[in-house]
């Protein structure tokens, strides 16, 4: 009597919000129930605690079918904050290092599965096992059964994968994004040595260029593998504000584009370049940046340059209070006393974002914002604040050759207390 796996997801590193189907079989004696134990680990020091023990009835073919996605779905998310010199800051803000997730974030975990069965009332455990490393993200049903995550592996010196954790497309080894001088942003990349991946990624070069291709300056960010799994996910500065802080006195406002290049120990490029193009579209109003957790365990963002009308809606409840002081020795009242008094007063800040020159790729990227769990906004050069997207407000219209006019409403996720 021994339960063995006959089918499992292929990639060692993948996303938690999908079907992760394991099939078990005992070729000698079909158990009364198959048993799956699930352990969640944070580092190589242990497999971690047991988070689930599942009993599965054999199907018509005497197989046990288990979906790990039922256990770990929504259990992991990209970090909202990163650790910087002992402080936790929002992941997109403009400090200058390649940061890692802070200690309490559930970003990357190892899941150990142990399989067994019940035979005549007795449990037989640890017949077979499997390991899976997961990050926060979601494949769709239309992507098929167990879609490959290898596009994010730097598993060869001649690697042509995307590598960066973004929903932007990889066009011939180039991922492009448009940002202006005062924009903040970071992009995620993962070291894979302790996550079941043969990875040649060792460093990322951040290089700024003028319009004629002349290099302004280069910084090399060295990455290291960590036995603590969440510390293998790095957040590389890509926004001009962040890169300016990284370059210091070597920064030039005359930049035209910035290249982030993943490299191996011998400086061979091992993934697509992440390129920031200078956004020179005219800006007459305070721009609004959006940032959201994307479908592959990272953060993406867009910029809205057109006027963003700000409105405040108010919700209040009142009661009628008698201003006469009946219980005093000489009942009276004052002319400034209120008879109608508010006991609940709360407001909501709402913005309508518009942009007249979205490209087809930016329009497609906005789809992932609409279904994201965490969305933040930044008005002008202010702080990043959480918001809620009005999913019924999105309007997309053609606006010239391959350009689109986009309108979207967002609401500050925190009420205005009055």
N, C-alpha and C positions, 0 to 999 in steps of 0.2 A: 504494500500500500504506500504510494508516494504520489503526491500531487506535483505536477510539473507545468510550467508555462508553455503554451503552444503558440501564443501570439501576444505581442506587446508593442507600444509606441517605439519607433526607431530611435529618434534623437534623444541624447542624454539630457540636453538642455532644451526647454520648451516653455510654453505659456500655460498658466494655471486655468484660464477660463476657456476650456474646450473639452471635448470628449477624449479621455485618455483610457482606452479600453484594453484590459488584460483578459486573456482567455486561459483557463486552467483545465487540466484533464488528468485523470488517473486511469492508465491503460489496463490496470489489473482489476481494481474494485472501485466502482463509483461510490463516493462518500454520500452519507445522508445529507450533509451540507459541506460546501467548501468554506474555508475560513481565510480571510485576508486581514492581516494586521498592518496598520499604517503608522510609521514613525516619522516625526518631523525634526530635522537636525539643522543647527545653525553654524556648525563648524566641523572640522575633521576630527575633533576630539571625541565625538560620540555620535551615535545615530539619532539621538534625541528621544524625547518621550513618546509614548504611544498616544496618538490622537484619535484613533478609530480601530475598532475590531468588528468586522462585518461578516455575517453568516449568509451564504448565498445558496439558494436552491439550484441544483443542476437543471439545465434546460433539456429540451427534447433530445439533444444529441449527447447528453450526459456531460456537458461542459459547464464549467462555472464562468460566468461573464461578469467582470467587475470594472466599473468606471471610476478611476481616481478623481476625475473632474467633479464628481458628486461630492467628494470630501473636501477638495481644496479650492473649489470655485469661489472667487472673490476673497480668498484668504490672503493674497498678496497684492500689493499696489506699488507703483513707483513712488519714491519718497517725495513729500511736499517740502521737506527741509533737508539740508546737508550740513555736515559738521565742519566748522571753520574756526580753528584756534580755540577750541573748547566751547564755542557758541554754535547754536543751531540757527540757520538762516534759510529763508525761502530759496528754493533750488535755482531760481533764475537770477538772483540779485548779483550785483557787479563786483564782488570780490574776485581775487585774481588767480586762484589756484584751481587745479583739477581736484574736485572734492569727491567724497564718498558719502553714502547714506549715513545718517546719524544712527545712534545705537538702538533706538526703539523702533525703527522702521522695519516692516516686514516686506523686504524687497526681493531677496533671493533665498530660497530654502532647499534643503535636500530631503527627499521623501524616500524612505526605505520601506518596501513592501515585502511581507513574509507570508507565504502561502501554505495552507494545510487543509485538513478536513476533519469531519466527525464520522467515526466508524463505530457503529453499534453503541452509540452514546459516549464514546471516548474521543477526546480531542487529540489529533496528531498534528503538531505544529512544526514550522520551520522546514518544510519539505523542499521549498524552492524560494528564491528571493529575487528582487529587482530593485534598482535604484533610479530615481529620476530627479533632476534639478529643474526647478521652475522659477519663473519670474512673473510679475504681474502683467497681464495682457490677455487678449482674447482673439482667437481665431473664430471665424464665422462658419456656420454649417455648410455654406456653399464652398468653402475652401477644401472640403472633403475630409475623409478619415485620416487623422494623423498627418496633417500637412508638415512638410519639412521646415525646420528652423535653421537649416545650414546656411542660409543667406546671411546669417549673423555670426558665422564662425570664421576666424582667421586661421584656417587649418592647412595652409600651404604657403610657400614663399611666393608663389605666382597667383595668389588669391585674387579673385575678381568679384567677391561677394560685396553686399552692401555694408555690412558690419555695424553701421551706426543704427541705434535704436530709434528710428523715425519712420513715419508713414509716408514721407516724401519719396518719390521714385528715384531709382538709381538709373541714370541715363548714361550709358557708356562710361562707367566708373566715375561719374560726377553726380553729386546730389546738390542741387542749387536752392538757395533761399535768399530773399531780398530783405535787408534790414537797413535802417537809417542810423545816424550817428548816436542818437540818444536811446537806442533800443538795447534791452538786456536779453540775454538768452544763454542757454547751455544745451548741449546735446550729449546723450549717454552712449557709452561704449563699455563692453564687458570683457574682462580677462577670463579665459576659460580653462586654465590649467587644472584648477581644483573643481571644475564643474563638468568633468567628464569629456572635455574637448582637448584635442591636440591643437594648441594655439601658438602662433608665431608672433602675436601682437606683443610689443615691448614698449613702444613710445608713440607719441603723437606730436607732430610738428605743427605749430601755429605760425603762419607766415602771411604778412600783409604786402600787397602790391599796389603800385600806382597804375593808372590807366594804360601806360605803355608797356606794362609788364615788369617794370623795375621793382626789385624787391626792396621793401622798406625795412623790414626786420623779421627775424625768425626766433621763436622760442621753442625749445624742445621739452615736452612734458614726459617724464619717465614714469611708466606704470609698473606696478608690481603685483604679483599674485598673492592672495591672502588665504590662510586656512579658515578665516571667518568668511563665510560665503557672501554676505551682503557687501563686504569690502572689496569684492571683485568688480563691482559696478561703479564706474567713474563718470563724473559729470564735467565735461570739457568746456571751457569758456568759448562761446562763438559769437555772442552779441558784441557789437562795437564797444559798448561801455565796459564789458568784461575784458575784452582783448586790450583795450586802452590801459586798464589797470594792470594787466599782465605785462605789457610792454614798458610801462613807466615812461621815462623820458625818451625812449626810442619810438614812441607812437607818433604818427603824423595824421592830421586831419585830411590830408590829401590822398588818403587811401581810396582805392577803387574796388578791390575785392580781397577777401581773406580766405586762405586755404587751410583746412585741417586735414592732415594726411596721416593715416595710421601706418606705422612702420615696424619692421622686424629688427632683430639684433644687428643685421648687416645693412640696415637702412632701406631694404627693399619694401616697396609699397605692398601692403597686404589687405587692402580693401579700398572702397571708393573714397574719393576726396569729398569732403563736406565743404562746399564753397558758399561764402556769404557775399552776395553782390550788393554794392551800395545802392540804396533806394533813393533816387534823385527826383522822384515825383514831387510836384509842388505841394507844400503843406501850408494851408491857411489857418488851420484850427489845431487845437490840442489833439494829437493822435491818441488812439487807444490800442494797446497791445493785449492780445489774448494768449494765454498759455494753458495747455490742458494735458492730462495724461493720455497717451496714445495707446494703440492696440498692441504694441510690442514691448511694453514695459518701460517706456521712456516718456519724455515730454516733447510736445511740438508747440508751435505758435504762429500767429499771424498778426499783421498790423493793419489797422483801419485808419486811413488818413483823412477822410471827409469829416464834416461837422458831426459831432456826437451829442445831440440834444440830451440834456439832463433834466429829468423830472422827478419830483418827490410826491408820492401819493401817501395820504394820511388816513389812518384808521383810529378812531377814538370812540370811547364810550362815556356817557355822561349820566349823572344822577342829579336830582333836584334837592337842594339843601336849603332848609329854612334859615335865613340869616339872623332871625331874632334870637337873642340869647335868653331863652325861656327859663333856664335854671339859675340865672343870676339874681342878685338882690334887686337889681333895677334893669329889667329886660330892655335891651336896645339893639340897635344895629348901625352899621356904618354905610356910608354911600358907596364905599369901595368894596364891600362884601359881595361875594358871588353867590347867586342862587343856583344857577346852572353850573355844576362843577364837573370837570373831567377827571375820571379816575383811571382811565386807560388811554394812552396816547402813543401811537407808534407809527413811524413812517418807513417807506421803502424808496431807495434811490434806484432809478432805472435809466439806462442809456439806450439809445437807438444808434447802432453802429452802421456806417455805410462806407462803401469803397467802390469807386467807379472803374478801377483798372486791375481787377483780379485776373490772373492768368488761369488757364484751364487746370494747371497743377494746384494752384492755391485754392481754386474752387473745390477741387476734389478733396484737398486736405481738410477743408471746413467740415466735410461729412463726419470726420473722426471727432471733431469738436462737439458736434451735435449729440454724439452718443457717449461722450466721456463722462466718467464719474466725478472727476475733479477739474474745475475750470476756474482760472484766476484772470483778473484784468488789471491793467495799469493805465491810469489816465494821465497822459502827458509824461512827466518824469516823476510821478508820485510813487507811493508804495504799491506793491502787489497785494490785491485784496481778493477774497473768494467771491465768486458770483454764481448765479443760476441762469442758464440760458433758456430763454423762452423758445421752446422747440417748435412752436406754431408760427414764429415770426420770420423765419428764414425766407427771403425772397431773392431769386437769382434771375437776372435779365441779361440778354446779350447787349454788349456795349462796344461795338467795333470788332475788328478782325481778331479773333481768338481772345477777346477780353470780355469781362463780365462785370455787371454792376450787382453788388451784393449788399443786402440789408439784413440786419440781425439785431434783436433786442436782448439785452442782458439786465439782470437785476442783482444789486449787491446782496450777497447771501446773509449779511448781518443787518438787522433792523436798526433804524435810527430812533434812538430813545429821546423822548421830548420831556 
